[in-house]
Amino acid sequence: MKDLGQILVIGAGPTGLGVATRLTELGYPTVRVLESRGAVGGLAASHVDPAGFTWDIGGHVHHSHYTRFDELLDRVLPGGWFEHQRVSRIRMSDRWIPFPFQLNLHRLEPADRDLCLARLEEAADRPLPQSATFAEWIRSVFGDGIAELFLIPYNEKVWGYPLERLGTGWMGDRVARPDLEAIRAAIREDRDLDTWGPNRTFRFPRTGGTGSLWSAVAERLPDEVLELGATVKRIDLNARQVRLADGRRLSWDRLVSSMPLDRLCRRCDGLPDRALETSAQLVSSAVHILGVGLRGKPPESLRHTSWMYFPGSNSPYYRVTVFSNYSPSHVPDATCWSLMAEVCETNWRPVDPATLRSWTLRALEEDGLTTEESEVVSFWHHRESFGYPTPFVGRDAVLQELLPELERHEVYSRGRFGAWKYEVSNQDHCFMQGVELVDRWMDLGEEVTIHQPSVVNRGPNR
Ligand SMILES: Cc1cc2nc3c(=O)[nH]c(=O)nc-3n(C[C@H](O)[C@H](O)[C@H](O)COP(=O)(O)OP(=O)(O)OC[C@H]3O[C@@H](n4cnc5c(N)ncnc54)[C@H](O)[C@@H]3O)c2cc1C
């Protein structure tokens, strides 16, 4: 085996755990993971509130592109998995449209339905513009009807960023391309088309939420590898040393960082000024998670629902998950159920935390998810300042400057905010970014995930 010297890893989320797991599998002796929080998992951790409800940081759907990743999780997960059918819908004024919206136009008001279909047909006759922004892409693929009714207001709510300044390269298989014939047939026959897409079935850990996966992965590491409560404050690129919040200095030969790339650059001594300026161009959004614990029975309409999308301006949230439907272990006892709402916050879409509770509870009632009689027994509010890495126009040029500059100093920035590529920022992608980096160092493989997202997203991959 190659001797790579001392390897330090910043962060024990899926990326850092991917690096450590792979090095441990290969029997590599000198790796250390430094994690500032008191637990592993990062954004994929789970939390139990004082009333006994379990929450994830947003609705995590476990849909992997890699058999290697699946096999590992199957081996380590103590309680095994539930298999779920996706039941997902979109709230449109006073009605529900099954997901994906564009395939279920027959559920709209007749005037909206006819307008959406007519604009979709016109769009199908036009060639796609070459270098479109996300806003242009939506209009040219789906037509102005679907764009204005759903895709534009919904995406503005998710990204909190002008859609004219988002790129298109990140989308891959995330947005359903319209099949005109199928849509016309569904309208004619008044029939739902709700089985599209890569996550129409998904699995979820039986107990402990998404975070249980990462605790189980971490438990397999040798004791000396992982250090919790260790925050990296400065990185000296020339001396190849990190300084921790407690004053200790640790040396490295190779450093993997899964902390946000802009923050990493600000903490580096020895990085050229130009790179620091470039890193300030990176755009991201914060996410608020609002966990509503309830006693009583959920409405019949939610009994099998997985999650729902909300383009309307009456609510702060863009998505709500019926988290108690994922596992009974998410609630303290069988008399309870739970809803988990996600809210985006950016400079373009500021959020007043003081009003979030009352606004959320009022909107849940307006949207028909709760009633006046619903008994709220718990309200969990959690904010992550780095929630979504925004795929802004010009992102790739920024990454092409920063990542190689850091690598010249043997610093490898990987993961959801380390590599800043939304299209490869799910748990499986991040874990595999870590694994593939080690394989590249050891001449055992290439880093496909970070460099060729569309290839891995076609999956399945080994
Ligand atoms: C709202 C939301 C919904 C999501 N939905 C899904 C989904 O449906 N499916 C899916 O697979 N994935 C989903 N994800 C993504 C998943 O959570 C991420 O893939 C994953 O957690 C990112 O892993 P990471 O290791 O790159 O980063 P993180 O999880 O952010 O981990 C980075 C770690 O580094 C630590 N750290 C940062 N700075 C320092 C420092 N200076 N010193 C020491 N430690 C530091 C942090 O504390 C953190 O633990 C979602 C994420 C969010 C936010």
PDBQT file of the ligand as one rigid body, heavy atoms in Angstrom, charges set to zero:
ROOT
HETATM    1  C1  LIG A 501     -32.656  20.023   3.886  1.00  0.00    +0.000 C 
HETATM    2  C2  LIG A 501     -31.802  18.880   3.423  1.00  0.00    +0.000 A 
HETATM    3  C3  LIG A 501     -32.389  17.807   2.772  1.00  0.00    +0.000 A 
HETATM    4  C4  LIG A 501     -31.606  16.742   2.338  1.00  0.00    +0.000 A 
HETATM    5  N1  LIG A 501     -32.205  15.685   1.723  1.00  0.00    +0.000 NA
HETATM    6  C5  LIG A 501     -31.468  14.608   1.361  1.00  0.00    +0.000 A 
HETATM    7  C6  LIG A 501     -32.074  13.457   0.786  1.00  0.00    +0.000 A 
HETATM    8  O1  LIG A 501     -33.283  13.435   0.571  1.00  0.00    +0.000 OA
HETATM    9  N2  LIG A 501     -31.285  12.400   0.475  1.00  0.00    +0.000 N 
HETATM   10  C7  LIG A 501     -29.939  12.403   0.705  1.00  0.00    +0.000 A 
HETATM   11  O2  LIG A 501     -29.274  11.391   0.460  1.00  0.00    +0.000 OA
HETATM   12  N3  LIG A 501     -29.322  13.495   1.210  1.00  0.00    +0.000 NA
HETATM   13  C8  LIG A 501     -30.051  14.592   1.547  1.00  0.00    +0.000 A 
HETATM   14  N4  LIG A 501     -29.440  15.691   2.097  1.00  0.00    +0.000 N 
HETATM   15  C9  LIG A 501     -27.984  15.778   2.058  1.00  0.00    +0.000 C 
HETATM   16  C10 LIG A 501     -27.224  15.107   3.168  1.00  0.00    +0.000 C 
HETATM   17  O3  LIG A 501     -27.605  15.549   4.424  1.00  0.00    +0.000 OA
HETATM   18  C11 LIG A 501     -25.796  15.478   2.809  1.00  0.00    +0.000 C 
HETATM   19  O4  LIG A 501     -25.427  14.698   1.722  1.00  0.00    +0.000 OA
HETATM   20  C12 LIG A 501     -24.733  15.198   3.753  1.00  0.00    +0.000 C 
HETATM   21  O5  LIG A 501     -25.026  15.375   5.081  1.00  0.00    +0.000 OA
HETATM   22  C13 LIG A 501     -23.542  16.062   3.387  1.00  0.00    +0.000 C 
HETATM   23  O6  LIG A 501     -22.431  15.404   3.857  1.00  0.00    +0.000 OA
HETATM   24  P1  LIG A 501     -21.033  16.097   4.090  1.00  0.00    +0.000 P 
HETATM   25  O7  LIG A 501     -20.241  15.160   4.889  1.00  0.00    +0.000 OA
HETATM   26  O8  LIG A 501     -20.507  16.549   2.782  1.00  0.00    +0.000 OA
HETATM   27  O9  LIG A 501     -21.333  17.434   4.875  1.00  0.00    +0.000 OA
HETATM   28  P2  LIG A 501     -21.997  17.689   6.285  1.00  0.00    +0.000 P 
HETATM   29  O10 LIG A 501     -23.066  16.710   6.546  1.00  0.00    +0.000 OA
HETATM   30  O11 LIG A 501     -22.321  19.131   6.290  1.00  0.00    +0.000 OA
HETATM   31  O12 LIG A 501     -20.814  17.383   7.294  1.00  0.00    +0.000 OA
HETATM   32  C14 LIG A 501     -19.750  18.270   7.485  1.00  0.00    +0.000 C 
HETATM   33  C15 LIG A 501     -19.279  18.118   8.917  1.00  0.00    +0.000 C 
HETATM   34  O13 LIG A 501     -18.136  18.950   9.107  1.00  0.00    +0.000 OA
HETATM   35  C16 LIG A 501     -18.198  19.506  10.399  1.00  0.00    +0.000 C 
HETATM   36  N5  LIG A 501     -17.364  20.717  10.407  1.00  0.00    +0.000 N 
HETATM   37  C17 LIG A 501     -17.586  21.864   9.710  1.00  0.00    +0.000 A 
HETATM   38  N6  LIG A 501     -16.617  22.763   9.962  1.00  0.00    +0.000 NA
HETATM   39  C18 LIG A 501     -15.756  22.168  10.814  1.00  0.00    +0.000 A 
HETATM   40  C19 LIG A 501     -14.549  22.603  11.427  1.00  0.00    +0.000 A 
HETATM   41  N7  LIG A 501     -14.029  23.801  11.198  1.00  0.00    +0.000 N 
HETATM   42  N8  LIG A 501     -13.921  21.736  12.252  1.00  0.00    +0.000 NA
HETATM   43  C20 LIG A 501     -14.417  20.493  12.493  1.00  0.00    +0.000 A 
HETATM   44  N9  LIG A 501     -15.565  20.048  11.942  1.00  0.00    +0.000 NA
HETATM   45  C21 LIG A 501     -16.221  20.873  11.100  1.00  0.00    +0.000 A 
HETATM   46  C22 LIG A 501     -19.677  19.785  10.593  1.00  0.00    +0.000 C 
HETATM   47  O14 LIG A 501     -20.010  19.910  11.952  1.00  0.00    +0.000 OA
HETATM   48  C23 LIG A 501     -20.314  18.566   9.932  1.00  0.00    +0.000 C 
HETATM   49  O15 LIG A 501     -20.547  17.539  10.855  1.00  0.00    +0.000 OA
HETATM   50  C24 LIG A 501     -30.202  16.779   2.533  1.00  0.00    +0.000 A 
HETATM   51  C25 LIG A 501     -29.621  17.859   3.195  1.00  0.00    +0.000 A 
HETATM   52  C26 LIG A 501     -30.400  18.910   3.632  1.00  0.00    +0.000 A 
HETATM   53  C27 LIG A 501     -29.755  20.066   4.324  1.00  0.00    +0.000 C 
ENDROOT
TORSDOF 0
